[in-house]
């Protein structure tokens, strides 16, 4: 049993943020959004979002499963690039 081939991608995206101590916060301690870079396989590509996963497992009992899955809204995506292995193909 083999998993389908998926694009390897690097996605830079803007994530929300909250302070670790999240009560009685004064305005000068308000956090800013964070820029995150996610690397992995593009498991789903929809008009409003993408799904990136970090690992694919082939299990003979349940079939292919995915680990480290994150859904990223397209409005949060700053940049989405294909990763290319140097010297491949």
C-alpha positions as CSV (number, residue, x, y, z in Angstrom):
1,X,0.0,0.0,0.0
2,X,1.5,3.3,-1.0
3,X,0.5,6.9,-0.2
4,X,-0.2,9.3,-3.1
5,X,2.5,11.7,-4.0
6,X,2.1,15.2,-2.6
7,X,4.0,18.4,-3.1
8,X,6.6,19.3,-0.5
9,X,6.0,22.9,0.5
10,X,7.2,25.7,2.7
11,X,4.4,27.9,3.9
12,X,5.1,31.2,5.6
13,X,2.0,32.4,7.4
14,X,0.7,34.9,10.0
15,X,-0.6,33.3,13.2
16,X,-2.4,34.8,16.1
17,X,-0.7,35.2,19.5
18,X,-1.6,35.6,23.1
19,X,0.5,36.3,26.1
20,X,1.4,33.4,28.3
21,X,0.0,35.2,31.4
22,X,-3.4,36.2,29.8
23,X,-5.2,38.2,32.5
24,X,-4.8,41.8,33.6
25,X,-2.8,42.6,30.5
26,X,-1.9,46.3,30.0
27,X,-1.9,47.7,26.4
28,X,1.9,48.0,26.3
29,X,2.1,44.2,26.8
30,X,-0.3,43.3,23.9
31,X,1.4,40.7,21.7
32,X,1.8,41.1,17.9
33,X,0.9,38.3,15.5
34,X,3.7,35.8,14.8
35,X,5.1,34.8,11.4
36,X,5.4,31.0,11.3
37,X,7.1,28.8,8.7
38,X,5.7,25.4,8.2
39,X,7.4,22.7,6.1
40,X,5.8,19.5,4.9
41,X,3.5,17.9,2.4
42,X,0.6,19.8,0.9
43,X,-2.1,17.3,1.9
44,X,-5.1,19.4,0.9
45,X,-5.5,22.5,-1.3
46,X,-8.8,24.2,-1.1
47,X,-9.9,27.7,-2.2
48,X,-10.1,29.0,1.4
49,X,-7.3,27.0,3.1
50,X,-4.5,24.5,2.8
51,X,-3.5,21.5,4.9
52,X,0.2,20.8,5.5
53,X,1.4,17.7,7.3
54,X,4.9,16.8,8.6
55,X,4.7,13.0,8.3
56,X,3.0,10.3,6.4
57,X,2.5,6.8,7.8
58,X,1.6,3.7,5.9
59,X,-0.3,1.3,8.1
60,X,-1.5,-2.0,6.8
61,X,-4.6,-2.0,9.2
62,X,-6.0,1.5,8.7
63,X,-4.2,2.7,5.5
64,X,-2.3,5.9,5.1
65,X,-2.5,8.3,8.1
66,X,-0.9,11.8,8.6
67,X,0.9,13.3,11.5
68,X,1.6,17.0,12.5
69,X,-1.3,18.2,10.5
70,X,-2.2,21.9,10.4
71,X,-4.9,23.8,8.5
72,X,-3.9,27.3,7.4
73,X,-6.4,29.8,6.1
74,X,-5.4,31.3,2.8
75,X,-5.9,34.9,4.2
76,X,-3.1,34.1,6.6
77,X,-0.6,32.9,4.0
78,X,2.3,35.3,3.3
79,X,4.1,32.9,0.9
80,X,3.7,29.4,-0.3
81,X,6.7,27.8,-2.2
82,X,7.4,24.3,-3.5
83,X,10.5,22.7,-1.9
84,X,12.8,21.2,-4.5
85,X,15.5,18.7,-3.7
86,X,18.7,19.9,-5.3
87,X,20.0,17.4,-7.9
88,X,16.7,15.4,-8.0
89,X,15.1,14.5,-11.3
